[in-house]
Amino acid sequence: MREEEKKRSSQNSSFKRFFKKRWAFPAIYIAAAAIILTGVLWYQNANNNSANPDSVDNTATDVPGKKFNEPAIEVNRSMENIMMPVKDVDASVIQRPFYDADAKAEEQEAALVLYQNQYHQNTGINIGMKDGETFDVVASLSGTVTKIEEDVLLGNVIEIEHDKGIVTQYQAVKEISVEVGSQVKQGQVIAKAGESMFDAEAGVHVHFEIRKDNVALNPHDYFQKPLSTLQELSAEDETKASDDQDAVDEKASEEDSEKGTNDDEKDSEEDTNSETEQNSKDSSNA
């Protein structure tokens, strides 16, 4: 019994001496951490090895045509700022502004197009160069060409679709360098500026429009603003723009009617004066 007690007391003293050493507890912690980490790695490897390789689908999903048929949409497209459809903005000039129902009378008058003795409101802006020469017409935004139309009156038309009912239109162009279905990048040359019979007074120009759900918007309000501004355009704003367009149509119709009435009165007055002058001559001859 005494020998066993001596052995126990000797073992206890050995443990005490061991734990009194400075490196004892750090060594224990490190060893425990190593054991735990080894166990975790072993568990993960065991799970990976137990998986059936035949059940894993290794087919790539990011290759066009493999699994998804939807066309890829650029994530950064919404971040593009809407630009004027010309390369040299500093050399350009707005020949005819957008007809705004809330604009001043002189601004509205400048935005009217006279064609065949009738006034028509400008649903976009006409852009030309200060020197009057032709120039490259570029895409205002990235998108898909959905329409190319030869039009003698408007001078050829290109339509590019973007997102959520947003469309840009380019009229009075020539030497078109894109086709329907083409994916165009912002700033890419799509045509040359030309002329149109509808607004012959404008000379060489491009007629540029921005439409949301087929409602014409004033491009000046959106230049240098991101496409997301148009995407987030509320239904209330679209309704207002549509109402403004109706007001423009009505006002233009009234102006045409008033002009026609004035022309009739002028013609009638000229006829009366001519008849009076003729009667006066007849009386003199008699």
C-alpha positions in Angstrom: 0.0 0.0 0.0 2.8 2.3 0.9 4.5 1.6 -2.5 1.3 2.4 -4.4 0.8 5.7 -2.4 4.4 6.6 -3.2 3.9 5.9 -7.0 0.7 8.1 -6.9 2.3 10.9 -5.1 5.3 10.7 -7.5 2.9 10.8 -10.5 1.0 13.8 -9.1 4.2 15.7 -8.5 5.3 15.0 -12.0 2.0 16.4 -13.4 2.3 19.4 -11.2 5.9 20.0 -12.4 4.7 19.6 -16.0 1.9 22.1 -15.7 4.1 24.6 -14.0 6.2 24.9 -17.1 5.4 27.9 -19.3 5.1 26.0 -22.6 2.8 23.3 -21.2 -0.6 25.0 -21.8 0.2 26.5 -25.2 1.5 23.1 -26.3 -1.8 21.5 -25.2 -3.9 24.1 -27.1 -1.9 23.7 -30.3 -2.1 19.9 -30.1 -5.9 20.1 -29.5 -6.4 22.5 -32.5 -4.3 20.3 -34.7 -6.4 17.3 -33.8 -9.7 19.1 -34.4 -8.6 20.5 -37.8 -7.4 17.1 -38.9 -10.8 15.6 -38.0 -12.7 18.3 -39.9 -10.5 17.8 -43.1 -10.9 14.0 -42.8 -14.7 14.4 -42.6 -14.9 16.7 -45.6 -12.7 14.4 -47.7 -14.9 11.4 -46.7 -18.1 13.2 -47.8 -16.5 14.2 -51.2 -15.3 10.7 -51.9 -18.7 9.3 -51.1 -20.4 11.3 -53.8 -21.2 9.5 -57.0 -19.3 11.1 -59.9 -21.9 9.9 -62.4 -24.6 12.0 -60.7 -22.7 15.3 -61.1 -23.7 17.4 -64.2 -20.5 18.7 -65.6 -22.2 20.3 -68.6 -21.2 24.0 -68.8 -24.1 26.4 -68.3 -22.4 29.6 -69.4 -21.9 28.5 -73.0 -24.5 30.0 -75.4 -26.9 27.3 -76.7 -26.0 24.7 -74.1 -28.9 25.0 -71.7 -30.4 28.4 -72.0 -32.0 29.9 -75.1 -32.6 33.4 -73.7 -30.3 36.1 -75.3 -27.7 37.4 -73.0 -28.4 40.9 -71.6 -25.5 43.2 -70.6 -25.6 44.0 -66.9 -24.0 47.3 -67.4 -26.5 48.5 -70.1 -28.7 50.2 -67.5 -25.6 52.2 -66.5 -25.1 53.7 -69.9 -25.7 57.4 -70.1 -27.9 58.4 -73.0 -25.7 60.3 -75.5 -26.4 62.5 -78.6 -26.3 60.4 -81.8 -23.3 62.2 -83.1 -19.5 61.8 -82.6 -18.6 65.5 -82.5 -21.1 67.0 -80.1 -19.3 70.4 -80.0 -19.6 70.8 -83.8 -23.3 69.9 -83.8 -26.3 72.2 -83.6 -30.0 71.6 -82.8 -31.8 72.7 -85.9 -35.3 72.0 -84.7 -36.2 71.2 -81.0 -38.8 68.9 -79.6 -42.3 70.3 -79.5 -43.1 70.7 -75.8 -46.7 71.5 -74.8 -45.4 73.4 -71.8 -42.8 75.5 -73.7 -43.0 79.2 -74.5 -44.8 80.2 -77.7 -41.6 81.1 -79.6 -40.1 77.7 -78.7 -43.2 75.9 -79.8 -43.1 77.8 -83.1 -39.5 76.8 -83.7 -40.5 73.2 -83.1 -43.2 73.1 -85.9 -42.5 71.6 -89.3 -44.3 73.1 -92.3 -45.1 70.4 -94.8 -47.6 70.8 -97.7 -49.1 74.0 -96.0 -49.7 72.2 -92.8 -47.8 72.5 -89.5 -46.7 69.3 -87.7 -45.2 69.2 -84.2 -41.6 67.8 -84.0 -41.7 64.5 -82.0 -37.9 64.5 -81.7 -34.9 66.8 -82.3 -33.2 67.5 -85.6 -29.4 67.6 -85.3 -27.0 69.0 -87.9 -23.5 70.3 -88.1 -22.5 73.9 -88.1 -20.9 73.6 -91.5 -24.0 71.9 -93.0 -22.0 68.9 -94.1 -23.0 65.2 -93.6 -21.7 63.4 -90.6 -21.6 60.0 -88.9 -24.8 59.0 -87.0 -24.0 56.8 -84.0 -26.1 54.7 -81.7 -27.2 56.7 -78.6 -27.5 53.5 -76.6 -26.6 49.8 -77.0 -29.4 47.7 -78.3 -30.9 45.6 -81.1 -31.8 47.0 -84.5 -35.5 46.1 -85.0 -36.4 48.2 -88.0 -34.8 49.6 -91.1 -37.2 51.3 -93.5 -36.6 53.1 -96.8 -38.8 56.1 -96.6 -38.8 58.8 -99.2 -40.7 61.3 -97.0 -38.7 60.8 -93.8 -35.4 60.0 -95.5 -35.0 56.4 -94.3 -35.5 55.2 -90.7 -33.5 53.1 -88.2 -35.1 51.9 -85.0 -33.1 50.4 -82.1 -34.8 48.6 -79.2 -33.3 48.7 -75.7 -35.2 47.6 -72.6 -38.7 47.8 -71.1 -40.4 49.4 -74.2 -37.6 51.9 -74.8 -36.8 52.6 -78.4 -34.6 55.2 -80.2 -35.3 56.2 -83.7 -33.1 57.8 -86.4 -34.7 59.4 -89.4 -33.3 61.2 -92.5 -30.3 58.9 -92.7 -28.4 57.3 -95.6 -25.5 54.8 -96.2 -26.9 52.6 -93.4 -24.2 50.3 -92.0 -26.4 48.0 -89.9 -29.2 45.5 -90.6 -32.2 44.2 -88.7 -31.2 42.0 -85.9 -27.8 43.6 -85.5 -26.5 44.1 -81.9 -25.1 47.6 -81.8 -22.9 49.2 -79.1 -23.3 52.7 -77.8 -21.3 55.1 -80.0 -21.2 52.6 -83.0 -21.6 54.3 -86.4 -25.0 53.1 -87.9 -25.4 55.5 -90.8 -24.7 59.0 -92.4 -26.9 62.0 -91.9 -29.0 62.9 -94.9 -32.1 64.9 -95.9 -35.8 64.4 -95.8 -38.8 65.7 -97.8 -40.8 66.1 -94.6 -38.4 68.8 -93.2 -36.5 70.0 -96.3 -35.8 73.3 -94.5 -33.5 71.4 -92.0 -31.0 70.5 -94.7 -28.5 67.7 -93.8 -29.5 66.4 -90.4 -30.6 63.4 -88.4 -34.0 63.4 -86.7 -33.6 61.6 -83.4 -36.4 60.3 -81.2 -36.7 58.6 -77.8 -39.9 56.6 -77.2 -41.1 54.7 -74.1 -44.1 52.5 -74.8 -44.6 54.3 -78.1 -44.8 57.7 -76.3 -42.4 60.3 -77.7 -40.2 61.9 -75.0 -38.1 65.1 -75.1 -34.5 63.8 -75.7 -33.1 66.9 -74.1 -34.5 65.8 -70.7 -32.5 62.6 -70.8 -29.1 63.3 -72.4 -26.2 62.4 -70.1 -28.6 60.5 -67.8 -28.5 56.7 -67.4 -30.9 54.4 -69.2 -32.3 53.4 -65.8 -33.9 56.9 -65.7 -36.1 55.8 -68.6 -36.6 52.3 -67.2 -37.9 53.7 -63.9 -40.2 56.2 -65.6 -43.5 55.8 -63.8 -46.8 55.1 -65.4 -47.9 58.6 -64.2 -45.1 60.2 -66.1 -45.9 58.2 -69.2 -49.5 59.3 -69.0 -48.5 62.9 -68.6 -46.2 62.6 -71.7 -49.1 61.0 -73.6 -51.5 63.7 -72.5 -49.0 66.4 -73.6 -48.7 64.7 -76.9 -52.5 64.8 -77.3 -52.5 68.5 -76.4 -49.8 69.1 -79.0 -51.8 67.3 -81.7 -54.9 69.3 -80.8 -53.1 72.6 -80.7 -51.4 71.9 -84.0 -54.8 71.0 -85.5 -56.2 74.3 -84.2 -53.3 76.2 -85.7 -53.8 74.5 -89.0 -57.5 75.3 -88.9 -56.9 78.9 -87.9 -54.3 79.2 -90.7 -56.7 77.8 -93.2 -59.4 80.2 -92.1 -57.0 83.1 -92.3 -55.9 82.0 -95.8 -59.5 81.7 -96.9 -60.2 85.2 -95.6 -57.1 86.5 -97.3 -58.1 84.9 -100.6 -61.6 86.2 -100.3 -60.2 89.7 -99.6 -57.9 89.5 -102.6 -60.7 88.3 -104.8 -62.9 91.3 -103.6 -60.1 93.8 -104.2 -59.5 92.3 -107.7 -63.1 92.5 -108.5 -63.4 96.1 -107.3 -60.3 97.0 -109.3 -61.7 95.3 -112.4 -65.0 97.2 -112.0 -63.1 100.4 -111.6 -61.2 99.7 -114.9 -64.4 98.9 -116.7 -66.0 102.1 -115.5 -63.0 104.1 -116.8 -63.1 102.5 -120.2 -66.8 103.2 -120.5 
